[in-house]
Amino acid sequence: MKPSTIDNQASLKIVLALTLVHFTGDFYSAFTTPLFPAFMANLNLSLTQVGLIAGINRFLAFIVQPVAGYIADRYHGRSIILGGLFMAVVFIPLSGIAPSYLPLVLFIALGSVGSSLFHPSVAGMIPLYAGNRKSFSMSVFNTGGTLAFAVGPFFITSLVSTFGLTAMPYTMGIGLLVMIYLWRAVPTPASEGMASSGFIGTIKKQFGAVWKSIFLIWLVMVIRAVVGQSFMTFMPVLLVSRGYSLVSGGFMITLFTLAGTTSGLLSGYLADRIGSRRIFLTAHLMMAPALLVMLHLPGAWIYAGIFMAGFFTLATLPLGVTLAQELAPGGRSMVSSLMMGLAYGLGGAMAPLVGRLADLYSVSSVLGTLAFAPLITIPLILLFPRQGADRKAG
């Protein structure tokens, strides 16, 4: 059944089903990082071994997404969606019973590959069922992922603290039950007609006329990702060094992410009415002062600062995807993987460099300097093409 023949109520159900795919997959993907201390204690791992796991996890879950996006645009079928989700649901929980380092790496790697497979496909399907609410629908979809990364770590650390790592495989039951529903609710993706094109041919065909605009949007998304992930990684370290508890540091990540969930929904709603460029400009102008204020707030006021910083830092994530999809509608899955997966992955890949600079110059100094990075994106945003609501807004 083609999307154009489906009524609004059915389309809403499909958007919510795709959002549930996003939430479920990211819920399991969020298990790995907070459990590093438990893996180290259980298998006597070194920090170097943990760093390798983190690098493999991030590379396979995010930077490989453009290849998965190409496959999704070239071939249609639900196997790439449900198969990828199945891998995340099954293999990540198996890491809890890994008997040694190599099986642990294998389980996490397979789960990360599964995450790469379903992300581009489901993001590419959202515009087909969004009607004239593309930005808001993408924001709802993005909320599924951000909410999962907010609640997943708390859920799995609570479970493991109470029952141990060996209880992790039991969490498969949640995901497998959800997949029974998704098997009925998720439609077959529409073919992008790329089966006769190679990888380079697909890029030329879809991005040839708009590659400069796509690159501008992608560059802004990378800079935003570098800033956001650097603060999420090292702000808890700074808080603990200032006397806050470890729980406070963990709560900072949850609060920062939940603030971004709120702003993502709001920005999507507004972008459908006044255009994406205005939202980008407002969020990136406010990001710098919000981050700087957060760094200097005392006592409990820091939590208000964290919320405001997360609100502006994460607000534009769904908008970059929607804007790029409008420019290259024939390669929705691939362009989604560039804006979400590759940009996010490169942002995270900068963490070792940021950490090295923090060792040399202090965490507060490096984060204080990074807070100004969003201002670099302002002239780039002004060059964004005017489309849809941007033209109506003048």
N, C-alpha and C positions, 0 to 999 in steps of 0.2 A: 504494500500500500504506500503510495507516494505521500509525502508530507502535505502537499497542497490539498489532498482529499480528506484530510483528517480535521475534525472540528477542534475548536479552541480547548475544550475540556480534555480531549484525548491528547492534544499537544502538550498541555500542562502536565499530564501524567507522565508523558515520555521525558520531558525536561526534568521532572523530579526523579524519575527512574535513573536517568543518566547522572544526576547529582548524587544519587545513592551509590552508584558505581564508584564515583569519585571519592565519596566519603569512606566507603568500605575499604577500597584499596589503600588510601592514604592512612586510614586508621591502623592498618597492619604495618604499613611502611614506617609509621611513627614509633614502632616498638623498639627498633634497633639502637638508636643513639642513647636514650636514657638508660639502657641496660648494659652499656660498656663496663661500668664498674663491676657489675655482677658477673659478666663474662670473664673479666680479668681475674676475679677472685676464684671462679669455678675452674678455669682452665690454665691459671697461672700465666696470663698473657703479658707481654711487655707493651709499653706505650707505642712502640714502633709497629707491633702487630695490630694494635687497635687502630692506629692511624691508617694502616693499609686497608683494614676493613671499611673504615669510613670513606676512604678514597674510592674503593671499588663500589661501595653502595651509592655514593653520589654520582659517580661516572655512569653507572649502568642505569640508575633511576632517572637521570635528567639529561645528560649530554648525549646519550644514545637515542633520545626521543625523536630527533629529526629523521633518523633512519626508519624508526617505527612509524612516523607520520607519513613518510614516503610509501611504505608498504600499505598503510591504511588507505591512502589516496589511490593506489594502484589496484588494489584488490578489495572487493566488498565481501562482507560476511561477518557474522557475530563471533566467530571463533577467536579473532584477535582481541576482542573486548572481554568476553567471558573466559577465554583461555588465559589471558594475562591476569585477570582478577583472580582466577583459581590459583595461579602460581603464587601470587602474593599471599592469599589466604592460607595456603598450605605450607609453603616453604619457610616463610618467616617464623611462624610458630615452632617449626621443627628445630630452629636454632637453639631452642631451650634445652634440647636433649642431645645436642652435638657432643660426641665423645672426645673430640680433639679439635685443634685449630682448623685444619683443612676442611673437615665437614662443616664447621661453622661458617667459614668463608663461602663454601659452595651453597649452603642453604640461603644465606643472605644475598649472594649474587643472583641465584635463581629467582628469589622473591623480588629483587630490584629489576630484573629483566621483565618480569610480569608487570610491574608498575609502569615501565616504559611502554609496554605494548598497549595498554588500555587508555592511557592518558590522551594521546593525540586523536584517537578514534572518537572517543566520547565528546571531547571538546569540539571536534569538527562537525559533529551532528547537532550541536545546540542551535546554531543559526537556522537550521532547517525546520525547527519546531517552535521558534521564538516569535514568529510573526513580526510585528513592528516593535517588539520589545527586546531586541537583540542584546543590548548592553545590560539591561536588567537581568535577562535570562542567564547571560554569561556570569553575572555577579552572583546569582543564586548558585550556579554550578561551581564557581570558585569558592563560595562559602562552604560547600561540602568538604573541600580539601583543607581549607584553613581551620575549620571546626574540628576535623579529624586530627590535625596536628596539635590542636589545643587539648583535646581530651584523651587521645591515644596514649601519650606518655604517662599521664596520671593513672589511667586504667591499668596499664601493664606493670608499672612500678608498684602499684598497690597490690596487684595479684602476686607478683614475684616476691615482694617483701613478706607476704603472708604464707604463701604455699611453695615458694622456690621456683627456680627456672624450669623444673620438670613439669610444672603445671601449664606451661605455655601451649603445648599441643591441644589442650582442651579448648583453647580459644578458637580453634578452627570451626567448631560447631556454630558459632555466631555467624561467621562469614558464609559457611555452606548453606545455612538456612536462608540467609539473604539472597544467595545466588539462585535458590529455587524460585523465589519471586522474580528476580531479574531475568531469569530464563523466559518467563512469560511476558515481562513488561518491556524489555529492550528490543526495539525493532532491528531489522537488518539494515546496516548503513547503506545509503545510496551510493552507487559507484560514481567516482569522479571522472571516469573515462580516461584513465591514465595507463591502462594496461599495455598499450602499444608504445609508451614512452619510457626511455631509460631514466636513470636518476638525473643526469645532466639535462636531458631533454625535458623532463618535468619541471626542473627549476627554470629553464629558459622560457618554457611555455607559460608558466604561471607568474613568474616574477620579472620577466624580461622588461616589460614596460613600466613596472612600478618598483623595481628593486631598490632605487634610491630611497623612496618613502618607507619601504619595508625595513631597510637598513637603519634609517633614522629612528623609527619606532623601536626596533630591536636594541639599538645602542642606548636609548633612554631606559629601556627595561633592564639592561645589564647594569647600568650605573645604579638604578634603584635597588637592584638585587644585591649588589656589592655593599651598599650602605645598610640595607635592611638586615642581611645575614650577618654582617660584621657586628652590628649592635646586638642582635639576638644571641650571638655566640659569646661575645666578650663583656656585655653589660652585666650578666650574672657574676662574672669573675670580679668586675669592679665593685659590685655591691657587696660581695663577700669580703673583699679587702677593706671595705669601709665599715665592717662590723655587722652587716646584715647576715641572716642565717642562710643556709643552703636552701631551705624551703622558700625563702624569699626570692632567691635567684631563680628557682624553678617556676614560682608563681609569676615572676616577671615575664617569662616566655609565654605563659598562658594568657596573661593580661594583654601583652603586646599583640598576640595573634588574634584574640577575641575582638580587640579594638579594630584590627584590620578587617575582620569579618563584618563588623558593623559598617565601616566606611565603604567596603566593597559593595555592599548592597545599596547604600545611599548613592554612591557615585554612579552605579549602573542605572539607577532610577532617574537621576538627574541628567545623565549623558543622553538618554533617549529624548530628552526635552530641550536641552540647551547645547548639546554637543560635547564631544570628548575633550576637545582642546582646552576649553575653559576649565574643566575638571582637572586635567593634567597640570595646567598652569597654576591653579589655586593650590593643589596638593603639593606640588614641588616647591612652590614659593614658601609655603607654611612648614614644610618638612624641616628645613634647616633651623629656624628658630625653635621649633618644637623639640628637636633632638638636643639642641644646646641647652635649653631650659631644663630638660630632663636630667642632664648631666650635673646640674648644679642645685637641684632641689634637695632640701634636707628632710630627714625623718620620713614620716608617712606620706608627706607631699610627693615623694618620689613616685608613688603608684599613680597619682593623677598625671604626672609627667609622662610615665610609661604609656598610659592609655592614649594620651594625645599624640605622642610620638608614633605609636603603632597605627593610630587612626589615619594620619597623613602618609606615613611611609608605605602602607600596604593598600591604600585606596585605589591606585591606578592599575593594579595587576590585571583585573578582568578587562579593563578598557583597552589596554594594549593589544590583547588578543582579538577583541571585537573589531577594532579599527583595522588591524592587519587582515582579518578575514574579509572585510568589506573590500579591501584593495585586491585581494587574490581569492575570490570566492571559489575558484576551481581547485584550489589546493588547501582547503580549510584545515585538514588534519596536519599537514606539514607546517603550515604557518603557525598553527597553535603550538606545535612542538617547539618551534623557534622562539616564540614569545614566552612560553611558560617553562618548557624543559631546558632548552639550551641556555637561555638567559639566566634562569635560576641556577643552573649547574655552574655556569662560569662565575656567577656571583659567589657561590659557595667555594669554588676553587681558589678564590682569592684569600680565603681564610688563613692559610698558612703564612702568606706574605703579611697580612695584617697582624697575625700573631707575632711574627718575627720583629716587625716594627714596634709592636707593643713591648716586647722584651727590651728593645733598645731605648725607647723613648717614654714608656709608661702607657698603660691602657687608656687613661683619661686623655692624654695628649693626642693619641692616635684617633680615638673616637671623636674628640673635639674637632680635629681637622677634617675627618670624614663627614661631619655634619654639614660642612659647606658644599660637599660634592653635588647635592641636588640642584644647586644654583647653576652648575655647569650645563644642566639639561634645558634650561629655559630657552636659550636661542635655538636649540634643536627642536623643542616643542613648537615654537613659533613657525617652524618650517613644515610642520605636519600638514598633510593635505586636508582641505575642508570637504567633509562628506556628511550626507544625511542631515542630522540636526544641527551640525556646525554651519551649514549653508543657511538653514532657516534662521539660525541665531544671528547670522550676519557677522 
